[in-house]
Structure formats: C-alpha cells, structure tokens
Amino acid sequence: MRKILLGIGIFLVVLVAALALAPVLFKDKLRALADKQIAQRVRATVQYDPANIDVSLLRSFPDMTVNIRELRVIGLDSFSRDTLAYLPNLQVGLDVMSVVRGGEIDIKTIELERPDLSLRVLKSGLANWDVMISDSAAAAKGQDTSQVHLAIKGWKMTDGRLRYEDLTLPFAMQASGVNHSGSGDFESNVFDMTSQTTAADLDMTYDGVAYVSNKQLDADVTMNMDLNKSLYTFKDNQIKLNDFPFSFAGAIGLPNETDITYDLTFKALETDFKTLLSLVPGVYTEKFKNIETSGKVAFDGYYKGTQNEVKMPGYGVNLAVTNGQFKYPDLPQAAKNINLKMQVDNPSGYTNNVKVNIPQFHLDLGPNPVDGNIAIDGLEPMRVDGRVKANVNLAEALKVYPVKDLAMRGQLFVDGTAKGIYSKTQMPVVNAAIRLTNGFVKSAQFPAPIENINLNGTVVNTTGKVNDTQINLPQFRMVLEGEPLEGRLTARNIDKPVFDANVRGTVDLTKITKIFPLEGMTVTGRVAGNIAAKGNMADVEAGRYQNVVASGTVKANNVTYKSKDLPQGVKISSGTATFNNNQINLQSLTGMAGSSDFAASGTVSNYMGYLFTPGQSLKGTMNVNSRNFNVNEWMVDEVSAKPTATGGKAPAKAEGVLQIPKYFDLVLNSRVDNVTYDNLKLSNVAGTVTVRDEMAKLNNMTFNTLGGTFGTTGSYSSKNLAHPKFDFGLNIKNLDIQNAFSAFTTIKRLVPLAAQVEGVFGTNFSVSGEMGADMLPNLATLTGKGVVDVVKAAINQSEVMSKIASLTTLPELKTLVVVNKAIQANIVNGNLVVQPFDLTVGDVKMTFGGSNSLSGALAYVTALNVPTGKLGSALSSKLTQLTGVKDIQGTERVTLGLNIGGTMTSPVVKLTSGSVKDQGKAIVTNVVKTKLTDALLGLAQKKQAQRDSTTRTEAAADQTAEEKARTVAEKARLEAQARLRNQVGQGLNSLFGKPKAKPKPVEPTPADSTK
C-alpha cells in the first residue's frame, strides 16, 4: 500500500510540476511560432506585447490554453489607418500532445472576450479582412504550411462589438453586446455547424436608409456544411428581432470562384400582430409586454439566384396585416383598423426592375384616419401611382402612441396624389396640399415651446413636365418665446426655379437645435434678419445677378458652431452684414476660430453662385486682424482630410497638413500680432494672402521670429492633399545661426555644419517642394537657390576643421571667423550644393565648396594656398610627389587640394592634389560644377521616373475603367432583357386574358434509332 501511495504521490507531483512548468517550457516556442506564422501568412500589422502572453494547462486541461491580451490587427495600404480587430482577451485552445510532439500544432478552440471587429469592403471590392495568405501562395514561396492545423471543435465570443460596411452595395451593419458561440467538426468535410447568437443592439442600413434600428437579436442556427461541394444548407433555425420570430430554409453555394448561389425562403413563425409591432421604432420598451394588441400578420419571402459581377439574386417579400390594433394601458385611445398589404417582387434581382405594391394601407389614430396606397415599378425611371391622406389632431395622436417628453397640439392635414414617371426629365402629375393650424411643440430637451405654428402650402404639377411644378407657401409663422419668425415662398420650375421669398424675424439657434437636434453638430446663438429674394435660378447660374432682386440685413450675436469636421469650433461674438444682388457688405465681424481670435470686415461677392451653383467660388476682399492665431489646430489628415485637432486645447505642434478651401476666391489683407506655427512663435505678421483654387498666395508677408526679420512671397497648394506643394521666396535678416539650427529641421539636415557655427546671418533664397504630413518641408523634394549673407560667424570645435588643421599642420585653421561673406547655394533633389567661396585665415587663402546629402554624407572640396615654409617635411614630401617639383621648399607658395568626405561626426579628409600655381578657385569650381550637374541629372531622372509611373498608373486605370464599363454594359443588357421578358409576359396576359390551364403532358414519341 505504501508503494501504491508513493507511486500516486510521485505521479501527482510530476503532473503538478508539468502544469506549473508549461508556461516556462512552451511560451517562447509558441510565441516564436506565432511570430513566424504572422510574418509569413498575414498581410497586416499585428501588434501585441510579448509580456501579455500566458500559457496554461490548468484552465482547459487536457488542452493547452494560450491567452493573448491587447492584440490589434491593422490593415495595409488602403486600410493602413483601419483597425480590423482589437482583441482585449484572446484564448486559443491547443491539443497539448501536438505541442509536445513538436510537429503540426492543432488549434481546437478559440474564445474572444469583448472584441471590437470592423469589417469593410471598398467600392473597388477590396475587403479589409482579406489578410490571410493561402496555403498555395505560401507553398509557392517555399514556406512551411504544415506547422498549424485548424481542428476547431468550438468557438465563443463574449460581449463583442461588430461593424460591417460594404460600399459596393452600399450596406452597413452595427451590432453591440454580441454574444456568440458555435461548434462543428471542421476536420470532417460534411458536418452540422450549430451556433447561438444574441445582440443587445442591432442596426442595418442600405443606401443610407435605416431598415433595422436599435433591435435586439436572438438567433439559433443549425447549418449543414458540405465542404466538398461548398454547399451550406439551413436546417433547424430560428431568428428573432425583438419579439418578431422568423426562419430560413434553403441553401447557399459557392460553385466556383466568381459565383454565389442562393436558394432561400423565409417566413414568420408567428401570426400575432404584436410580434410585428415590436419592430416599430420606440415601441419595444419595458412597457411593451403590457400593450394590448389584436390582429394577424403574414410574412414570407424568397432570395434566389446567382450573385457575381453582373448578376444579383431575385428577391421578394410579402407582408400583410389584418385588423391590427394596439393600445397602451396608460393611454386613453387605441390605434385601430390597421390594415396593410405589401408586395415587393424582383425576380431578376436587378434593382431597377423592382416592383413595390401597397394597394391598401389604413389606420385610425383614435378618431383620426390615415389612408394610403402606392405602386412603384422600377427606379430609373420610376413609375409611381399613389396617394396619402390624413387629417390628424396631433394632441389626439399622442393619446394613442407615446413619445416621451413631447407635447404637441394642432391640426395637421395632408392630401397628396402622384401618378406618372419620375426621372431626371419627367415628373409625375402631382397634387399635394399640407396645412398645419395652431401648431404647438414642446420637448423635455428644451421646455420653451414653439407656438402658433401656421403654414399652408401646395405642390402642383398638372403636365408631368419637371418645369411645370409649382410650390406655393403663401404663409408660415411661428413664435419661439415671444420671438416671431415668419415668411412666404413661391417657386415654379424644378430645373431652373423661379422664386419669390422673404423671411423676417429672430431665430434663437440654441433653442431651435435643442428642440430639433442636429446630429454631430452643436449650434448656439441668435440670428436676426429681414431677407427678401426674387428672381430666376437661370440668372443666378449665368451670373446675371442684376436680374435678381435680393436685399436684407442680418445680425448675429454669440453664434457658435462645432461639428465632427470642425471640432475646434467657431464663435461669432457679433456680426452685422447687409447685402444686395451683387455682394454682401460685412460691416463688422468679431469672434474666435478655435483658440484664435479674429476681427474682419470687407465685401463678399458671387455669394448666390457659391450657394446655389456647384463649382462656383465665393469671391471678395476682406481685412482680417487677430491678436493670437494658432495654425496648428487647423491641420487635417493628409489622407482622410479629417481634422487632426480634437477640439480641446490647441496643439503645440503641427499634426497634419493645412487644407485650402476649394471654392474660395478671396483676398485677405491680414495683420496678426502673434502666430503659432508648429513650435515656432511668429510676431508682427502682416501681408496679403490670396486664396484661390485650393492655393494660398502670399504677397509681401513679413514677420519676426527667433530674433530675426522674415519676408516671403510665394504660394502653397493643397490640390493634392497627400502631396501639398509650396514655392516661396525667403528674405531673412539678422537671424542667429544657433537659434535657426535649433528651430528648423531643414537647417539641421541640409546644413549640419551650422551646429558648430555661432553668429548672425541673412539670406535671400527661393525654394520649392512638398510639405510632409507634419506640415514641414519634405527635404527629399526640395529645390532652390539663393545667397546666404553671413554677417559674422565663428566656427569652433569642428571635427572637419580639426582634421584639415592636423593634415596640413596649420593649427590656425581649427577656428575660423567669417565676416560679411555672401555664399551662393543650390538645393537640388534634397541635396545642398554650396558654390565656391573664398576665405582668408592669416596668410592662408582658402576656397571652399561642394555638397552634402540628406543622409549626412559630405562631398566637399577645399583648396588652400599657403606659404610653403609653413608646411611640415612629411607634407612637403607628399607635395613633391604630386607636383613633380623636387625642391618644393624653394617655392614661395603652394596650393593644396583636399577632399572632405564621411559625415559631420566622422569626417574623412584627404590630400588629393598640389600645385605651385594659385589655382584653388579653378579646382573647387570644377568639382562643384560636376556635383551640381550630377544632382540636376538625378533630379531629371527622378521626374522622368515619376512621369513614367503616372503613365503606367493612368494606363492601368484606363484598363480598369474599360473592364468596369464592360461589366456595367453586360449588367444593363441582362437587366433590360429581364425587364423585356417581364413586359412581354404582361402583354400576353393582357392579350389573352387569364392564363389557361396547362395541358396534360404528352408522352414524347420515341426517337427513331435507325436514323
């Protein structure tokens, strides 16, 4: 017994030791395998901290669990700014023996806790989840594809968030609070996969229209998976949106690489009207279970056909509500006699062939009836025949259907009919009238009501021609806290409206937007005005503003505006403007743009063309003054064009590039006391800025910074936001060299020698290139030329000069003092080329020139004309070899040619020539000329390569466009063919009446085998 107990004890000790040592034994191995698989098989950036990996045998014994925390998967190229997946906690269950054996590792389970998944499909069809490299592609590269094997038996997601956007449809879905689990034997080729899914909040939109909003999802699905045939068949399943249950039957197949086949039917599982009522927005609350209902619902449909580039499956939906009724127990009246019949049918699947028929719709909101019917055939053009009629007492309506914290009164009358074709050139015959009498609206968001709302309008078109449409609103009036707003509008023609309107009164934007919230925007303040306009839009578009009668005055006080696209916000403290046909006279405007103050006055013209005609620019001349302006908070991302400023504290450094508005044609006479740009502080900024065609031109702009005086004339263009271009002429005076080196990255990279120079300089330089993503010059694109005026400078502790002094045995060269020296320089393709210039150090004459690259490589040459007696014996011997003069010491002076290579921190100085002639200038000039020629040749080759690349890109785009055009044409042909078949069938039915019963099939005559 003691031996048995001892054996059991030893086994338990070994087992516990194995469990405890698992993280030590296998963690590094599994991490190395994961890194290798990610590098070879994943086209994405995968981010995780190795410290966030745990390995355990205790959690899922006998399997091994690998737990990874805070893992992110970020796409590449078009998706380089998208996080495909953020996984706070990922658990992967591995077959422990496959890990121990060291061969192929089997993955058996996957669990996700609180994942955030964002799936996107671009208009091009490119999907961000297409990140895995196939086995065949990996094998073609000689990579091992057998190290990991998916032997999944089950998976689980807890409290997830899922977003899906497909721009090719366009369809979008969002779900939060998602819990999902599933199981299936993926090692088999034919098996049943079961899954259970719940979502606390589900939204679906198609083409910008929300079809499912704030719904709860509960789905149990069993699907037969035939991996050999790529056929997936629905078996037992039940899906519930809120309280509405329905099910699918049929199959989805993938017969080849391009097609997806569908053969699906769906139907409601219950006929109680209450289940359908649960889908109505705002109804499905905690009180829903107490709603009294009656009536029946019938719902079914199909989705059948092939989906590929030119085909779409056909679909149809039938919905009927019979004698529906609902009543809230705490409200006095019921909605009764709800009857609806709707049929949507499109057998061909092409959107333009869809037919929607609602022959009957009726409901009684208490004593108020609402009736309607509509038939729609196609979309472009759309054949429509419909009517809606309602006469509703709004107070009575709230006795039927509760809207939380909302009070309404007034009589709303609507009666409209439309029959005919709607297209770009046609319009149905329309006769519609709307009246609201003694309206009253009050909500909890802002308790001040809108009172005395009265409007009376009609829309009439008797011919079906677009320009025969007439809109008449002879009166509208409302009062908000004692402040009236009233006006009128008449218009005819739709294409080129002829209008006559006026509006007068005061609008409190704070109150209005609290009553009617603007999504993603915050607006406050008060605007008072008296505005009248009468004319023809054709005159506006043609610029014949003299034919338009417009006049008015607008006053604004404490108006603020903030949105997602303008998070820093704009505030107008006060503003007064008058206007006529031609222009707006802005008498005074003061406020804040983000953290920057401004005061403006001037005139603005072509405001009608800017407002009403796409592509026309707003023109004008403005005087703009500011005490402090922060440019940094107006930067945008160079790819998305979204602001980089968050709307909080103004950023201290530039993040992004400056975007110039497209349709502005303005001259701004500017004066700003202090400007913040990146980490620079500019003062006394003055000059003229012309904004036109996404370009800002600076004329005689002057400012002070770093103790120097700057002047500039030039331009900045953001037409290509990813590659904004600039072309400036700079005139700088009395700038401290060390201040410039510390503040400007451009000087650090292009003039590294400035790190060892102290003094003052000025320059007159022209430079062009591209701005980078941080609104600083992209040095590789710079081109320019000019003169640098060194007022006085001292070069101290320079490694270059120390090595020259050591090689030449001239210690006085270790320290140089330069006074009133003009140095010409060129910037070519990001390289600085310094033209030859002369210096004198005691009795040593020096000529210096050359270039340095962005990488810091030096390629300079210097020629020294020195007294021969100053040279040491070793150098004299070397010069004897170079010059061929045996008695070199017998000469009075000698010229030394030195090459300077390496880098600033590790320069290499070599003696390359010697001469008894004073030819230093020629030596340096020839070398510099060669450097400049090489740089210009490199720039020309670079530009040609860019042109060749553009040509190739355009050719590829043309080819893609041709392929798309062929696809669109084929799709249109099939769509028209389907519509023609449908029309022929309808015509035959009309010709011969009801279809006759099909004759009994006749047995075919056997074929004559002798033939």
Secondary structure, 3 states (H helix, E strand, C coil): CHHHHHHHHHHHHHHHHHHHHHHHHHHHHHHHHHHHHHHHHECCEEECCHHHEEEECCCCCCCEEEEEEEEEEECCHHHCCCEEEEEEEEEEEECHHHHHHCCCEEEEEEEEECCEEEEEECCCCCECCCCECCHHHHHHCCCCCCCEEEEEEEEEEEEEEEEEEECCCCEEEEEEEEEEEEECCCCCCEEEEEEEEEEEEEEEEECCEEEEEEEEEEEEEEEEEECCCCEEEEEEEEEEECCEEEEEEEEEECCCCCCEEEEEEEEECCCEHHHHHCCCCCCCCCCHHHCEEEEEEEEEEEEEEEECCCCCCEEEEEEEEEEEEEECCCCCCCEEEEEEEEEEEECCCCHHHCEEEEEEEEEEECCEEEEEEEEEECCCCEEEEEEEEEEEEHHHHCCCCCCCCEEEEEEEEEEEEEEEEECCCECCEEEEEEEEEEEEEEECCCCCCEEEEEEEEEEEECCCEHHHCEEEEEEEEEEECCEEEEEEEEEECCCCCEEEEEEEEEEEHHHHHHHCCCCCEEEEEEEEEEEEEEEEHHHHHHCCHHHCEEEEEEEEEEEEEEECCEEEEEEEEEEEEEECCCEEEEEEEEEEECCEEEEEEEEEECHHHHHHCCCCCEEEEEEEEEEEEEHHHHEECCCCCCECCCCCCCCCCCCCEECCCCCEEEEEEEEEEEEEECCEEEEEEEEEEEEECCEEEEEEEEEEECCEEEEEEEEEECCCCCCCEEEEEEEEEEEEHHHHHHHCHHHHHHCHHHHHEEEEEEEEEEEEEEECCCCCECHHHCEEEEEEEEEEEEECCCHHHHHHHHHHCCHHHHCEEEEEEEEEEEEECCEEEEEEEEEEECCEEEEEEEEECCCCCEEEEEEEEEEHHHCCHHHHHHHHHHHCCCCHHHCCEEEEEEEEEECCCCEEEEEEEEECCCCHHHHHHHHHHHHHHHHHHHHHHHHHHHHHHHHHHHHHHHHHHHHHHHHHHHHHHHHHHHHHHHHHHHHHHHHHCCCCCCCCCCCCCCCCCCC
